[in-house]
Amino acid sequence: MAAIITSGVLLGGFSLPAQAAEGQNDTSRSEAVKALLEKTDSKIARAGLTKEDRTWRVSSKEFEEARAKTRNVRAKSRAKVSKEVREFVQEAADRGHSYRTEDVEVIPLLDGEVEAVLPKETSIDFLTVEVSDGDVTLESQVSNPDESDAEFAGPGMADWDNDGSGQYILRVPGVGEGHFTWKRNKLSSDGDNAYDWYQYSRWGVGKPANVNNYPDPYVKVLRVQSYPFDSIEPNLVTWEDIDPKTSFTGDCNGQPITVGVAAPVASIGYSFQDCDEYDVWYNSSKPGSQWIEMDQGLILTGGGEDREAAYTHTIKVKQGTAGSMHDFQRVVFEDGFTDATSSCEQYDASTTC
């Protein structure tokens, strides 16, 4: 397994600071940044390139106002189905989520600095874009639209039924985008008149933008998270299954492997690339509150590569409780010239790092 450290490259018993490798690219980066700034109008992309610390926020109210404006413009123009919507519907179908093109919309936010592609029934609680030392962090919270209460099905053959699912895409043009899904199953005909059981799965992928004549960004950090609505907290009983349950470390410099994520009682999880450090956390006293976060640490491979993370869990609740969850997600994109942009073999061919 590769030796990964966050402050430098481990080479034959000594550490080469990341900034030393970075310094070799200062001149070429300056020239490339100047050329790219002449071609982009994006305030977020420009702040990342110039390492100007900035923060943009979108509230729930501002999101709904932007959505209403977009719908009004579309109604008047009778615009054709956009490429973004067609791609969204196809990707959703590939992951088991069925949408009609008329049920999906593209909402420009922050004067077009960010695009949200999502179903009409899905709303964003908040969205934040922060630029710090060249890193661009995109985070948001979405509340699932389906809050219907579970009903007791009576004795019979217990089975897991789909109780809601969804997908949404958040994009910062010129920087990158995050694709996120959720899926909820409910155990029907469980024969228990006191409790219900839910399975909940999250999946996310960070996709760096393809930047012409400049190194593509890296996905530095990716987090997917969920937690129950306040209204159902008193009715939470216990965790049943969690997968993955513990943090783990992968090896991106070796052959990529696939890690299946599936609750033991039903295979509803996703697969993702095992890469670098994955931190897993769950609240032992609040069933349903969980996150997984991928952190590449020191980046030694080229930019432009997608990074994925996922989890699934099963919880037990009091009879008739809805399985309503908030979804939170964060993806951090790092400048393509930051850190060492070539493999460690450049420094010591005999060392694996």
N, C-alpha and C positions, 0 to 999 in steps of 0.2 A: 504494500500500500504506500502511496506517495506521502512524503513528508511535506505537510503544508503549514506554513507559519504566516502570520499576518503582517509582520514588520519587515520581512526580508526573505531572500531565497536561501535555503539551506544548502550549502555547497561544501562537501568534504570536510565538515567540522567547523566551518565559519559561515557567518551570515553576511550576505551581500545586501545592503539596504535597497529597498525598492526604488527610492528616489535617485540612487546612483544610476540605475538603468534608465530611469526616466529622464535624467539630465542629458543623456546622449541624444535625446530626441527634441530638445528644446528649440533648436534652430529650425528644424523641419516642421515642427508643430506651429511655430509662429508664422511661418510662411503659409502653411496650409489653412490656419485659422483665418488669416487675412483674406485669402481667396474665397473661403467658404462664407465669410461674413458678407461679402459682396453679392452673394447669391440667395441669402435667406432673409426673410422678413419676420420670421418667428421670434418673438421676444424671449420665449423660453429657450429655444436653441441658441440664440445669441448670448443669453446670460450664461448658459453652460459653457460655451466656447470661450467667453471672456472671463469666466469664473467670478461673475458678479452675483453676490448673494441676493436672491429675490424669492418672494413667496406670493402665490396666487391662491385664492380660496373661492369656492362656489358653495353657497348654502343650499338647503333644500328649496327655499323660496326662489332663489335665483335660478336653480335648475328648472323648476316648474315654469318660471317665466320664459326661459329660453325654449323650453319644449312647446309652450303655447305659441310663441312667435314662429317657430319652425313649422308647426302644423298649419298656421294661418297662411304662411308663404306657400307651402306645398299645396294647400287647398286651392289657392288662386292660380298657381302655375300649372297644376296637373302634371307635375314632373314625372318622368319615367322612373322605374325602379333603378336605384343606383347600384354601382358595382359593389360598394361596401355592404349593402343590404343582401345582395345575391350571395356574396362570399360568406356573410354571417349565417344565412339560412343553410348553406351547404355545410359549413363547419359544424353547425348545431346538429344537423342530421347525422353527420359522421360520429357524433358523440351521443346520439340517442335522444336529442331534443328536437321536437318537430315544431316548426314555425312556418306560417305563410308569409310571403314577402310583405303583404299589406299590414302585418302585425308587428313589423320591425321598423324602427326609425333611426335616423342619424341626427343627433343633436349637437350643433356647434356650441361650445362653451368658451367663455373668456375671449369673445370676438374671434373665434376660430382657432385659438391657441391649443384647444383640446377638443377632441371629438368623442362623443359617447354613442356607441351603436348598441341598442338594447331593445327588448320587447316593449310594446306600448304600456303594458301593465306594470313594468318595473320602474321604480323611482330611486334616485340617488339622494341619500340623506345629507352627505357632504362630500366634497372633493377638494383636495389640496395638491398643489404642485409647488415644490420647494427646490431651489437651486442653491447648493452650498459647495463651494470649492470645486465647481465644475460638475458635481454629481447632481442629477435630476431625479427627484423622488416624486412619484405619483402615487397617491393613496386615496382611498374612497371607502364609503360605507353604503351598502345597499340593503334594503329590507325586502325580504321575499314577499311577493304579492299574495300568495295563498295562505290564509290564516284560518281556514275552515277547521272547526272542531272535529275531533275524531269521534266516531259513534261506535258503540258496542255492537259487534256483529253476531254475537251468540256462539254457541258451540259449533264445531265443524273442523274442517281441515285448515290449519293455520298456514298462511302464506304471506309473503311480502308483496304489497301492492304499491305502485307508484303513487305518491301523495304530493307530487309537485317537483318541478325541476326548472332550471333556467340557465341562461347564458348572457353575458354582457362583455363588451369590448371597450376599453378606454385607450385612446390614442393621442400621443403628442407628436404631431408631424415633425419629421426631421430628427426625432430623438428615439422613440420606440413606442410600444404598445403592450398592454396587458390583456390577456384573454382569460376569463374566469367562468366557471360553472358551479352549480349546486344541484344536488339531487336528494330528495327525501322519500323514503319508503316507510310504510306503516304496516305492522303485523295485523292482518285481518283474521277473523274467526279464531282468535287465540283461546277462547273458552274461559277467559278471566274477566270477571265483572268488576274488578277493583283497579286494574292497571292496563296501560297501553305501552307499546314499544315502538320506537322510531329508529330508523337508520338515517344518518345524514353524511353526505360526502361533499368534499370541496376539491376542486382542481384549479390550478392556475399555471399560465405560461407567460414568461416575459419574452418579448420579441424585439430586439434592437432594430432600429431603422437602417435601411440600406443607404448610406451616405456616399455620394459620388466624390471621387478624388480626396477622400479623407477616411481614416480608419473607422469602421462601424463601431458604435458604442458596445460596451459590455453590459450584461445583466449582473450587477454586483450583488443585489439582495432581492429576494422574492419571498413574500409572505402571503399566505391565505389563512383566514381565521373566521370563526363563527362563534356566536354566543346567543343564548335564548332571549326572547322578548322579556321585559320586566314583568309583564302580566302573567307569564306562565311559571316564573321562578318558584312561587310557593308550591307548585304541583310537581316539581322535579323530584324524583325518588333516588335513582342511582345510575351509575355507569354500568353498562353490560359488556361492551367490547370497545377497544380503541386500537386503531392500526394506521400508522406505526405508533407505538406507545413510548418509545425511547429515542433519544437523539442518536445520530449515526454520522459517519464520515465516509465519503466515497473517494474515487480515484479518477479524476477527469483526464489524467495523462495516460491512462491505460485504456483498454477496450471498454467502451461504455456498456453498462449492463442495465437491465430493466428490473425495477423493483415493483412487484405487484402490491397494490393497496386494496385490501378487501376485508370486510368484517367476516369473522369465521362463520356466522350464521347465514350469510348470503353474499354472493360475489357482486358487489355493486361499486367497487372502487375503480381506480384508474391506475395507469402505469406512468412512470416518469423516469427520467435519467438520474442515475445515482451519481451525484457530482459534489465534490467538496463537502462542506459541513451543512448538515440539516439539523436544526434545533427543533425539538418537539416539546410542547407544553400543553397541559390541560389543568383545569381547576378541579381539584379532587372533590370540592364541596358544591360545585355547580355543574351537574351533568349537561353536556352540550357545549361547554365553553372550552375551545381548543384552538391551537394554531400550530403551523409548521412553517419554518423559515429557512430558506436556502441562502447561504453566504459563501461566495467564492473565495473569500480571503484574498491573498495575493494572486493576481491573474497572470498566468504564464502562457495562455493560449490566445489565439487571435480573437478579435471582437466579432460581433455579428451572430453569435450562437444563441439559440433559444435555451432557456432554463425553465424547468418545470418543478412543481411540488404539489402534493396531494395528501389527503387523509380521509378516513371514514370512521364513524363510530356508531354505536348503538346505545340508546338510553331508555330507561324505564320511567314512566310518568304516571300520575294518577289518572284514572279513567276519565275520558272526555276532554283531556288536555290537548290543545293544539300544539303542533310541532314547530311553531314560528321561530325563525332565527334571523338575526342580523348577520350579514356577511361583511367582513372587512378584508381589504387587500392592499398590499404595498409592493411596488417594484422600484428599484433604484438602478438607474442607468449611469454608467461611468464613462467618461471621455475615452475615445479609442486610443488616444496617445498616452493615457495615464498608466503608470506601472510599466513593467517590462512587457514589451509587445512581441517578444520572441521567446522561444523555449529556453530552458536552463542549459540545454546542451551547448548553447553558444558560449557558455562560460566554462563548462567542464563536461566533456562528452561522456565521461565515465559515470556521471552522477544522475540518478533519477530523482526528480523533485516535483 
